[in-house]
C-alpha cells in the first residue's frame, strides 16, 4: 500500500503543477490576449489539473481511509465546481480589464486561488508525513514551490511591480514576508536544500506573468522587474536560507534578509532607464521588507512554539 500511496502523491503533484501552470498562463492570456472562451487553453490546463487532483485524492482516501485525504478532495473539488460560477460572473459583470484588480481578485478567482493554496498546503503535510519516502524532501519542496508561486500571484495587486501596485512601494514588505515565510517553511519541513528548490519552482511561472508586459502595447505596458533581478530576488534568499545556520533566530534572519534584499532590489531598479522610483522609495522598501521579514519570523517562531507545546502536552 505504501508504494501505491507514494505513486498517487506523485501523480497529484503532477496535476497540481499543471493547474498552477494553467493559472499563470491564464494571467498571461488576460494581459496579452484578453478574455477568451470558457474552453481557452489556460482554462483547460487549470480544470484538467484540478480534476486530476480531485480524482486521485479520492483514490488516496479510498486507499488509506485517512481524513486528510478527504480534506484534499473537498478543497480541490471547489475549483471545478467554481468553473460555472466564473463563467456566470463574466457573463453578468463582463470582462475584466488590466486596470482593475478584479482581473485577479474577482470572487470566482479568489475561490480558485484560496482553494489552490489550501489544497497545496494539505498536500505538503501529507508528503511531510511520508518519512520512509526517499524523495520526500524533493517532492515536498516542489509542492511548496507551487504554493509560493500561487501565493505571490494572489497578492500581485499589492506588489510594487505589475499593473496595480495598490500599496505603492510599501507593498514589497508583504511580498517579501510571503516569500521568506514559505522558503523558511520549506527549509523547516524538508531540510535538504529545499528552499532553493522551492524558490526555483516558484520563479518559473512568475517569469511568465511578470514579463507579460513585454507583449503589451506601449500604452498598456506596466513596470516590472527585469529577468536578471527577478531571478536574483527569488534565488538569493532561497540559497542563503539553505546555508544559514538552522538555529539562527527567525526574526533576525528575516529582518537581515529583508533589508539586504531591499537594497539589492533598488540598486538593480536604479540601473533601469526611466524607472518610476525616487530615492525615498529605497528607505520605504528597506523598512517594509525588514518589517515583513520580522513578522514572517515571528509567525515561524509562534508556530514552532505551538508545535513544542502540543508535543510536550
Order of alpha helices (4+ residues) and beta strands (2+ residues): alpha-alpha-alpha-alpha-alpha-alpha-alpha-alpha-alpha-alpha-alpha
